[in-house]
Amino acid sequence: LSSCTSAAEKETGGAEQREKQFRAHRGFGDRRDGVISARTYFYADEAKCDQHMETFLSCIDASSGSSEDGFSAIKLTALGRPQFLLQFSEVLVKWRQFFHQMAAEQGQGGQTALEIKLEVEKLQEALANLGIATKAESQHWFTGENLGVSGTVDLLDWNSLIDSRTKLSKLLLVPNIKTRQLEPLLSHFTEEEELQMKRMLQRMDILAKRATETGVRLMVDAEQSYFQPAISRLTLEMQRRFNREQAIIFNTYQCYLKEAYDNMTVDVELSRREGWHFGSKLVRGAYMEQERERAAKIGYEDPINPTYEKTNEMYHRCLDYVLEEIKHRRKANVMVATHNEDTVKFTLRRMLELGIHPSEKKVCFGQLLGMCDQITFPLGQAGFPVYKYVPYGPVDEVLPYLSRRAQENRGFMQRANRERDLLWAEFKRRLLAGTIFSTNP
């Protein structure tokens, strides 16, 4: 037990620290505090969640009516009780943490998530030594669905043990190293809380079906890191169901997170094994200040990359991975959601090198309405699928949101000045050429 705990602490930074991230904290009850560029929702009651769902349905319909290949974005915290997302996230993180503890025991610490292959025999011995399960008792863990047939178990095999396609609250069992017991962490849900959980899943299902019927792609936005494991897992379940023929459901990956690459590569590998289309939106991230303050205040490891440059490296690493996937399988799609010109240039260069043509519509670009038109318009004119993200809502909410986005985008005013200079130069060129009212170059 002591050796396992020691190895785990070296590998994960301590079990207790990871758990703190998923505890509700009064000081951060207002999730808007410190968030400069994201829409937030608060749980009032189930009727309000139904109202949000109806708004999202209207957005899907509007997108369908205005574009052949439209997108709509949703946030899962608008569709249910956030406490469920917190608890579910803790379960998923603990389950994955236990996998890495076992990997450290087998001398595989420090490897990427997909490189780790646990030997089933050693894993069963470790479970028996810890008193969690005898070899006979753990035998059924690795039967069915070809688990352990190769003699090893990887992270995807491990995750399938808590496959949420079956009843979540019955299956979410997490090994507790201290008590040497398997704990059903969601078993203390009240009947009402379990009903709330089911309603959230039902709302997601209704939205996904409407998106499929109308030909609109549905992007599930990323949110705070303490909700994100649950949000990503539930989005993954929708992808498994609705992305069989094409990418309808898109998951969002925040590249300022240290674990962004591991998360993306694991999901891509699952899509390969199960044969569905992988849909992704890449962003840098919108909750940095709040995330760092919360981690420091509560006492867990900062989940954000230490520098802007490291975040850029992560973004390009994730982007390059999915572009390679598009080249080799043509069953992946990515929205490059960025205002960063260097990232756009990187994408165009890699698409050319990999032979990915804009007409395939496997790669699209997105910018916020009213920002960075000097990126958006040339991309559209060159034949790339490019989208403007359109905020909606009461003026007193939307205008502060837009102003925060302008403040967040470093160098935004410099880019605005550059765009003004380019427009002025084009105006003078047309004036001198006598083509001031012509749309032809």
Beta strands, then each sheet from edge to edge (+ up, - down):
strand 1: 71-74
strand 2: 118-119
strand 3: 152-153
strand 4: 173-176
strand 5: 181-184
strand 6: 217-220
strand 7: 249-254
strand 8: 278-283
strand 9: 332-337
strand 10: 363-368
strand 11: 386-389
sheet 1: 1+ 6+ 7+ 8+ 9+ 10+ 11+
sheet 2: 2+ 3-
sheet 3: 4+ 5-
end
